[in-house]
Each structure stands twice: as C-alpha cells, then as structure tokens.
Amino acid sequence: MAPLDKDIPRLPCDVSNIKNLDTYIEVINQLTTCISNAVNEGKSVTAVNKCLINLAAEEIRRASNSLSTVLSAKASHAEEQSLKNDILTIVREEIKKLKEVLTPTSNAPGPTYAEVASIAPKKPEPNLT
C-alpha cells in the first residue's frame, strides 16, 4: 500500500537554502530542532517520525557537504578579485610608461598652421650661368 501524503514527512528546510555560512548555520539549526522535536514527541518514536529523523540527518550530511562548496567558491572569488587587482595595477603601470615614451620631450609647441602659412615661400634664384 502506497503511503498517504500526510504520512510523508516534510523537512523545514533543505540544502537549497544554503548560500553562505550564515544560512548553513540556520539550516543546521532548523534540521536539528526537527530531529529533537520528532524524538521528543510522544512516548515512543513513530514510523513517520523515524522517517523524518532519517531525512533530517541525511539533509544535515548534504548540508555539510555543500558547505565546502560554498567556502571554496568564496575562496576562489577572493582569488579572482586579487588577480583582477594585480592585472589592473600592471595595466596602469604599462599605460603610464607608454605615456612617458609618447610625450614629447620639449614643452615648446610646434608652429601653428597660421605661422606656417604666413611664411612666404622662397622663390628659386635664377640660374645665370
């Protein structure tokens, strides 16, 4: 005989709720409270509560496994930020070097278009030989 929907225990939360260390702790607290309530309900542990306890314990195991994933993702994000900052520093230094190389050494500007245009062209001297 298939179990009725009311016989299927429901957990208060699951691994999908874990996003960071704080939510991990919250999930673990909710699951352990669920286990305590199931054990302490009545004089004996019913089959439904045994199932709930097993589900909660399995979810705690899965939550602990997901914690390492969350922490490693956080560490890799920090490494990415560090690498990004290093690259930006190097690029800025290279741009500064290029500006120094490309900047003319004399501060005197060249002649303007008007100055060049105002100079009368020299006429060639006739060859008298």
N, CA and C atoms as an extended XYZ file, in Angstrom:
387
Properties=species:S:1:pos:R:3:atomname:S:1:resname:S:1:resid:I:1 pbc="F F F"
N         0.842       -1.180        0.000 N   MET     1
C         0.000        0.000        0.000 CA  MET     1
C         0.890        1.246        0.000 C   MET     1
N         0.596        2.189       -0.895 N   ALA     2
C         1.386        3.412       -1.019 CA  ALA     2
C         1.088        4.335        0.158 C   ALA     2
N         2.140        5.046        0.647 N   PRO     3
C         1.904        5.947        1.779 CA  PRO     3
C         1.031        7.123        1.364 C   PRO     3
N         0.224        7.582        2.278 N   LEU     4
C        -0.595        8.762        2.038 CA  LEU     4
C         0.279       10.003        2.149 C   LEU     4
N        -0.156       11.087        1.495 N   ASP     5
C         0.622       12.330        1.543 CA  ASP     5
C         0.835       12.812        2.965 C   ASP     5
N        -0.141       12.566        3.838 N   LYS     6
C         0.003       13.027        5.219 CA  LYS     6
C         1.057       12.209        5.970 C   LYS     6
N         1.371       10.999        5.463 N   ASP     7
C         2.375       10.148        6.099 CA  ASP     7
C         3.800       10.493        5.667 C   ASP     7
N         3.931       11.274        4.601 N   ILE     8
C         5.261       11.656        4.118 CA  ILE     8
C         5.720       12.882        4.902 C   ILE     8
N         6.779       12.735        5.695 N   PRO     9
C         7.232       13.881        6.498 CA  PRO     9
C         7.861       14.961        5.626 C   PRO     9
N         7.740       16.176        6.075 N   ARG    10
C         8.306       17.337        5.382 CA  ARG    10
C         9.363       17.983        6.273 C   ARG    10
N        10.493       18.280        5.669 N   LEU    11
C        11.559       18.969        6.406 CA  LEU    11
C        11.291       20.468        6.396 C   LEU    11
N        11.744       21.186        7.428 N   PRO    12
C        11.518       22.634        7.479 CA  PRO    12
C        12.376       23.400        6.463 C   PRO    12
N        13.453       22.780        5.994 N   CYS    13
C        14.339       23.419        5.029 CA  CYS    13
C        15.190       22.334        4.381 C   CYS    13
N        15.998       22.737        3.380 N   ASP    14
C        16.900       21.770        2.758 CA  ASP    14
C        18.164       22.466        2.266 C   ASP    14
N        19.015       21.730        1.604 N   VAL    15
C        20.322       22.226        1.165 CA  VAL    15
C        20.194       23.430        0.223 C   VAL    15
N        19.122       23.500       -0.536 N   SER    16
C        18.972       24.616       -1.484 CA  SER    16
C        18.899       25.968       -0.776 C   SER    16
N        18.632       25.971        0.528 N   ASN    17
C        18.578       27.220        1.285 CA  ASN    17
C        19.969       27.749        1.643 C   ASN    17
N        21.013       26.958        1.442 N   ILE    18
C        22.363       27.359        1.852 CA  ILE    18
C        23.007       28.208        0.767 C   ILE    18
N        23.344       29.435        1.143 N   LYS    19
C        24.009       30.376        0.232 CA  LYS    19
C        25.349       30.839        0.787 C   LYS    19
N        25.482       30.821        2.106 N   ASN    20
C        26.711       31.266        2.761 CA  ASN    20
C        26.786       30.608        4.136 C   ASN    20
N        27.765       30.979        4.918 N   LEU    21
C        27.955       30.364        6.233 CA  LEU    21
C        26.770       30.618        7.168 C   LEU    21
N        26.203       31.803        7.116 N   ASP    22
C        25.063       32.117        7.988 CA  ASP    22
C        23.851       31.242        7.663 C   ASP    22
N        23.545       31.082        6.384 N   THR    23
C        22.392       30.254        6.021 CA  THR    23
C        22.671       28.782        6.302 C   THR    23
N        23.944       28.373        6.222 N   TYR    24
C        24.302       26.999        6.592 CA  TYR    24
C        23.957       26.743        8.057 C   TYR    24
N        24.373       27.650        8.917 N   ILE    25
C        24.106       27.505       10.361 CA  ILE    25
C        22.597       27.491       10.615 C   ILE    25
N        21.872       28.344        9.925 N   GLU    26
C        20.413       28.392       10.086 CA  GLU    26
C        19.773       27.061        9.666 C   GLU    26
N        20.203       26.502        8.543 N   VAL    27
C        19.662       25.228        8.068 CA  VAL    27
C        19.965       24.111        9.070 C   VAL    27
N        21.200       24.057        9.559 N   ILE    28
C        21.576       23.020       10.535 CA  ILE    28
C        20.738       23.148       11.805 C   ILE    28
N        20.544       24.377       12.274 N   ASN    29
C        19.732       24.595       13.474 CA  ASN    29
C        18.288       24.127       13.268 C   ASN    29
N        17.716       24.438       12.133 N   GLN    30
C        16.339       24.028       11.855 CA  GLN    30
C        16.227       22.509       11.757 C   GLN    30
N        17.208       21.870       11.132 N   LEU    31
C        17.149       20.414       10.981 CA  LEU    31
C        17.362       19.697       12.312 C   LEU    31
N        18.273       20.190       13.133 N   THR    32
C        18.484       19.545       14.434 CA  THR    32
C        17.280       19.759       15.351 C   THR    32
N        16.637       20.907       15.265 N   THR    33
C        15.406       21.141       16.025 CA  THR    33
C        14.317       20.175       15.564 C   THR    33
N        14.245       19.950       14.271 N   CYS    34
C        13.280       18.999       13.713 CA  CYS    34
C        13.514       17.598       14.289 C   CYS    34
N        14.768       17.186       14.365 N   ILE    35
C        15.096       15.868       14.921 CA  ILE    35
C        14.694       15.805       16.396 C   ILE    35
N        15.052       16.825       17.146 N   SER    36
C        14.718       16.855       18.585 CA  SER    36
C        13.217       16.774       18.796 C   SER    36
N        12.459       17.532       18.022 N   ASN    37
C        11.003       17.514       18.154 CA  ASN    37
C        10.432       16.142       17.809 C   ASN    37
N        10.966       15.511       16.770 N   ALA    38
C        10.466       14.198       16.361 CA  ALA    38
C        10.759       13.145       17.423 C   ALA    38
N        11.917       13.225       18.058 N   VAL    39
C        12.290       12.258       19.096 CA  VAL    39
C        11.463       12.477       20.359 C   VAL    39
N        11.235       13.723       20.708 N   ASN    40
C        10.561       14.039       21.964 CA  ASN    40
C         9.036       14.009       21.874 C   ASN    40
N         8.481       13.848       20.696 N   GLU    41
C         7.024       13.837       20.533 CA  GLU    41
C         6.462       12.492       20.996 C   GLU    41
N         5.656       12.518       21.978 N   GLY    42
C         5.035       11.292       22.489 CA  GLY    42
C         6.012       10.442       23.288 C   GLY    42
N         5.568        9.237       23.654 N   LYS    43
C         6.394        8.337       24.478 CA  LYS    43
C         7.322        7.488       23.625 C   LYS    43
N         6.931        7.245       22.392 N   SER    44
C         7.791        6.455       21.509 CA  SER    44
C         7.882        7.155       20.154 C   SER    44
N         8.884        6.780       19.404 N   VAL    45
C         9.098        7.396       18.092 CA  VAL    45
C         8.282        6.605       17.067 C   VAL    45
N         7.390        7.307       16.396 N   THR    46
C         6.540        6.661       15.395 CA  THR    46
C         7.335        6.406       14.122 C   THR    46
N         6.771        5.594       13.246 N   ALA    47
C         7.422        5.296       11.962 CA  ALA    47
C         7.595        6.564       11.134 C   ALA    47
N         6.606        7.439       11.174 N   VAL    48
C         6.693        8.698       10.430 CA  VAL    48
C         7.817        9.559       10.987 C   VAL    48
N         7.920        9.635       12.316 N   ASN    49
C         8.981       10.436       12.926 CA  ASN    49
C        10.359        9.826       12.686 C   ASN    49
N        10.448        8.496       12.655 N   LYS    50
C        11.719        7.853       12.320 CA  LYS    50
C        12.142        8.238       10.904 C   LYS    50
N        11.171        8.226       10.015 N   CYS    51
C        11.461        8.640        8.635 CA  CYS    51
C        11.926       10.095        8.599 C   CYS    51
N        11.248       10.951        9.341 N   LEU    52
C        11.614       12.369        9.409 CA  LEU    52
C        13.021       12.540        9.971 C   LEU    52
N        13.355       11.785       11.011 N   ILE    53
C        14.691       11.856       11.610 CA  ILE    53
C        15.753       11.438       10.602 C   ILE    53
N        15.491       10.366        9.887 N   ASN    54
C        16.446        9.906        8.875 CA  ASN    54
C        16.615       10.934        7.756 C   ASN    54
N        15.490       11.508        7.311 N   LEU    55
C        15.576       12.544        6.273 CA  LEU    55
C        16.366       13.750        6.762 C   LEU    55
N        16.102       14.187        7.993 N   ALA    56
C        16.804       15.358        8.541 CA  ALA    56
C        18.290       15.079        8.696 C   ALA    56
N        18.628       13.877        9.159 N   ALA    57
C        20.047       13.523        9.314 CA  ALA    57
C        20.748       13.491        7.958 C   ALA    57
N        20.084       12.951        6.952 N   GLU    58
C        20.660       12.920        5.600 CA  GLU    58
C        20.827       14.337        5.054 C   GLU    58
N        19.864       15.189        5.334 N   GLU    59
C        19.950       16.576        4.864 CA  GLU    59
C        21.084       17.320        5.566 C   GLU    59
N        21.324       17.010        6.840 N   ILE    60
C        22.455       17.615        7.557 CA  ILE    60
C        23.762       17.175        6.897 C   ILE    60
N        23.862       15.909        6.529 N   ARG    61
C        25.062       15.419        5.847 CA  ARG    61
C        25.253       16.151        4.521 C   ARG    61
N        24.175       16.294        3.756 N   ARG    62
C        24.257       17.002        2.470 CA  ARG    62
C        24.612       18.478        2.675 C   ARG    62
N        24.061       19.075        3.733 N   ALA    63
C        24.359       20.482        4.022 CA  ALA    63
C        25.837       20.668        4.339 C   ALA    63
N        26.390       19.725        5.106 N   SER    64
C        27.815       19.809        5.442 CA  SER    64
C        28.678       19.663        4.185 C   SER    64
N        28.261       18.801        3.281 N   ASN    65
C        28.991       18.670        2.015 CA  ASN    65
C        28.894       19.941        1.185 C   ASN    65
N        27.726       20.571        1.193 N   SER    66
C        27.576       21.788        0.396 CA  SER    66
C        28.332       22.961        1.008 C   SER    66
N        28.594       22.906        2.307 N   LEU    67
C        29.348       23.984        2.943 CA  LEU    67
C        30.742       24.101        2.340 C   LEU    67
N        31.386       22.974        2.096 N   SER    68
C        32.725       23.031        1.498 CA  SER    68
C        32.667       23.655        0.115 C   SER    68
N        31.593       23.404       -0.625 N   THR    69
C        31.432       24.024       -1.949 CA  THR    69
C        31.268       25.531       -1.820 C   THR    69
N        30.456       25.960       -0.862 N   VAL    70
C        30.230       27.392       -0.647 CA  VAL    70
C        31.529       28.081       -0.238 C   VAL    70
N        32.270       27.456        0.674 N   LEU    71
C        33.517       28.065        1.148 CA  LEU    71
C        34.572       28.103        0.055 C   LEU    71
N        34.669       27.065       -0.763 N   SER    72
C        35.665       27.071       -1.841 CA  SER    72
C        35.286       28.090       -2.905 C   SER    72
N        33.987       28.263       -3.152 N   ALA    73
C        33.552       29.280       -4.106 CA  ALA    73
C        33.909       30.668       -3.601 C   ALA    73
N        33.759       30.875       -2.289 N   LYS    74
C        34.110       32.165       -1.697 CA  LYS    74
C        35.615       32.414       -1.825 C   LYS    74
N        36.418       31.362       -1.585 N   ALA    75
C        37.871       31.490       -1.691 CA  ALA    75
C        38.277       31.777       -3.130 C   ALA    75
N        37.661       31.096       -4.101 N   SER    76
C        38.025       31.323       -5.492 CA  SER    76
C        37.607       32.726       -5.929 C   SER    76
N        36.501       33.236       -5.381 N   HIS    77
C        36.095       34.605       -5.699 CA  HIS    77
C        37.140       35.600       -5.183 C   HIS    77
N        37.666       35.353       -3.996 N   ALA    78
C        38.706       36.228       -3.437 CA  ALA    78
C        39.967       36.164       -4.300 C   ALA    78
N        40.305       34.965       -4.780 N   GLU    79
C        41.466       34.817       -5.651 CA  GLU    79
C        41.246       35.559       -6.970 C   GLU    79
N        40.028       35.497       -7.510 N   GLU    80
C        39.709       36.211       -8.746 CA  GLU    80
C        39.850       37.715       -8.552 C   GLU    80
N        39.364       38.224       -7.416 N   GLN    81
C        39.477       39.653       -7.136 CA  GLN    81
C        40.938       40.067       -7.025 C   GLN    81
N        41.739       39.239       -6.373 N   SER    82
C        43.156       39.539       -6.231 CA  SER    82
C        43.838       39.569       -7.598 C   SER    82
N        43.527       38.593       -8.431 N   LEU    83
C        44.092       38.538       -9.776 CA  LEU    83
C        43.655       39.748      -10.587 C   LEU    83
N        42.383       40.113      -10.487 N   LYS    84
C        41.867       41.279      -11.203 CA  LYS    84
C        42.613       42.543      -10.777 C   LYS    84
N        42.815       42.714       -9.475 N   ASN    85
C        43.531       43.890       -8.970 CA  ASN    85
C        44.974       43.908       -9.456 C   ASN    85
N        45.627       42.734       -9.484 N   ASP    86
C        47.001       42.652       -9.981 CA  ASP    86
C        47.074       43.053      -11.449 C   ASP    86
N        46.138       42.561      -12.244 N   ILE    87
C        46.122       42.885      -13.671 CA  ILE    87
C        45.897       44.378      -13.879 C   ILE    87
N        44.950       44.961      -13.131 N   LEU    88
C        44.694       46.398      -13.259 CA  LEU    88
C        45.925       47.216      -12.897 C   LEU    88
N        46.638       46.819      -11.871 N   THR    89
C        47.848       47.532      -11.467 CA  THR    89
C        48.902       47.481      -12.571 C   THR    89
N        49.100       46.312      -13.133 N   ILE    90
C        50.091       46.150      -14.201 CA  ILE    90
C        49.704       46.964      -15.425 C   ILE    90
N        48.429       46.927      -15.811 N   VAL    91
C        47.969       47.684      -16.983 CA  VAL    91
C        48.166       49.179      -16.755 C   VAL    91
N        47.852       49.652      -15.562 N   ARG    92
C        48.035       51.082      -15.264 CA  ARG    92
C        49.511       51.478      -15.350 C   ARG    92
N        50.394       50.618      -14.853 N   GLU    93
C        51.827       50.902      -14.934 CA  GLU    93
C        52.294       50.952      -16.380 C   GLU    93
N        51.814       50.023      -17.204 N   GLU    94
C        52.202       50.000      -18.615 CA  GLU    94
C        51.682       51.231      -19.347 C   GLU    94
N        50.473       51.661      -19.050 N   ILE    95
C        49.924       52.864      -19.678 CA  ILE    95
C        50.747       54.085      -19.277 C   ILE    95
N        51.148       54.140      -18.025 N   LYS    96
C        51.970       55.255      -17.558 CA  LYS    96
C        53.302       55.282      -18.301 C   LYS    96
N        53.928       54.112      -18.472 N   LYS    97
C        55.191       54.034      -19.211 CA  LYS    97
C        55.014       54.480      -20.659 C   LYS    97
N        53.917       54.037      -21.283 N   LEU    98
C        53.661       54.431      -22.671 CA  LEU    98
C        53.442       55.926      -22.801 C   LEU    98
N        52.748       56.521      -21.848 N   LYS    99
C        52.538       57.969      -21.882 CA  LYS    99
C        53.861       58.709      -21.795 C   LYS    99
N        54.772       58.210      -20.940 N   GLU   100
C        56.078       58.846      -20.799 CA  GLU   100
C        56.874       58.740      -22.093 C   GLU   100
N        56.792       57.610      -22.762 N   VAL   101
C        57.529       57.414      -24.009 CA  VAL   101
C        56.939       58.267      -25.126 C   VAL   101
N        55.623       58.376      -25.169 N   LEU   102
C        54.954       59.084      -26.254 CA  LEU   102
C        54.874       60.591      -26.046 C   LEU   102
N        55.123       61.074      -24.843 N   THR   103
C        55.069       62.508      -24.575 CA  THR   103
C        56.325       63.156      -25.139 C   THR   103
N        56.167       64.236      -25.943 N   PRO   104
C        57.353       64.923      -26.481 CA  PRO   104
C        58.222       65.457      -25.346 C   PRO   104
N        59.561       65.439      -25.578 N   THR   105
C        60.472       65.876      -24.525 CA  THR   105
C        60.467       67.383      -24.362 C   THR   105
N        60.283       68.135      -25.439 N   SER   106
C        60.258       69.592      -25.272 CA  SER   106
C        58.829       70.029      -25.026 C   SER   106
N        58.714       71.016      -24.177 N   ASN   107
C        57.386       71.526      -23.856 CA  ASN   107
C        56.942       72.614      -24.815 C   ASN   107
N        57.856       73.076      -25.671 N   ALA   108
C        57.513       74.124      -26.626 CA  ALA   108
C        56.680       73.517      -27.755 C   ALA   108
N        55.532       74.097      -28.000 N   PRO   109
C        54.703       73.569      -29.083 CA  PRO   109
C        55.299       73.937      -30.435 C   PRO   109
N        54.987       73.160      -31.427 N   GLY   110
C        55.465       73.445      -32.780 CA  GLY   110
C        54.719       74.636      -33.349 C   GLY   110
N        55.111       75.078      -34.531 N   PRO   111
C        54.443       76.235      -35.130 CA  PRO   111
C        52.984       75.911      -35.449 C   PRO   111
N        52.155       76.932      -35.349 N   THR   112
C        50.749       76.742      -35.658 CA  THR   112
C        50.560       76.787      -37.167 C   THR   112
N        49.391       76.426      -37.616 N   TYR   113
C        49.098       76.453      -39.049 CA  TYR   113
C        49.209       77.876      -39.574 C   TYR   113
N        48.728       78.839      -38.798 N   ALA   114
C        48.779       80.243      -39.222 CA  ALA   114
C        50.218       80.710      -39.378 C   ALA   114
N        51.102       80.289      -38.471 N   GLU   115
C        52.506       80.695      -38.553 CA  GLU   115
C        53.163       80.104      -39.796 C   GLU   115
N        52.890       78.878      -40.070 N   VAL   116
C        53.480       78.236      -41.252 CA  VAL   116
C        52.935       78.885      -42.520 C   VAL   116
N        51.662       79.203      -42.551 N   ALA   117
C        51.041       79.777      -43.732 CA  ALA   117
C        51.519       81.207      -43.979 C   ALA   117
N        51.919       81.887      -42.928 N   SER   118
C        52.341       83.277      -43.097 CA  SER   118
C        53.754       83.411      -43.665 C   SER   118
N        54.520       82.364      -43.660 N   ILE   119
C        55.881       82.420      -44.207 CA  ILE   119
C        55.776       82.384      -45.723 C   ILE   119
N        56.380       83.392      -46.365 N   ALA   120
C        56.328       83.467      -47.828 CA  ALA   120
C        57.281       82.409      -48.397 C   ALA   120
N        56.826       81.704      -49.370 N   PRO   121
C        57.701       80.709      -49.964 CA  PRO   121
C        58.889       81.370      -50.652 C   PRO   121
N        60.037       80.773      -50.606 N   LYS   122
C        61.213       81.331      -51.264 CA  LYS   122
C        61.130       81.028      -52.749 C   LYS   122
N        61.437       82.070      -53.512 N   LYS   123
C        61.456       81.890      -54.966 CA  LYS   123
C        62.852       81.397      -55.341 C   LYS   123
N        62.893       80.458      -56.223 N   PRO   124
C        64.202       79.985      -56.626 CA  PRO   124
C        64.958       81.121      -57.362 C   PRO   124
N        66.248       81.193      -57.097 N   GLU   125
C        67.071       82.202      -57.764 CA  GLU   125
C        67.360       81.725      -59.185 C   GLU   125
N        67.304       82.654      -60.103 N   PRO   126
C        67.552       82.250      -61.487 CA  PRO   126
C        69.003       81.814      -61.653 C   PRO   126
N        69.165       80.848      -62.486 N   ASN   127
C        70.490       80.336      -62.775 CA  ASN   127
C        71.101       81.205      -63.864 C   ASN   127
N        72.123       81.981      -63.600 N   LEU   128
C        72.712       82.935      -64.523 CA  LEU   128
C        73.961       82.394      -65.203 C   LEU   128
N        74.185       81.292      -65.288 N   THR   129
C        75.416       80.811      -65.926 CA  THR   129
C        75.316       80.613      -67.378 C   THR   129
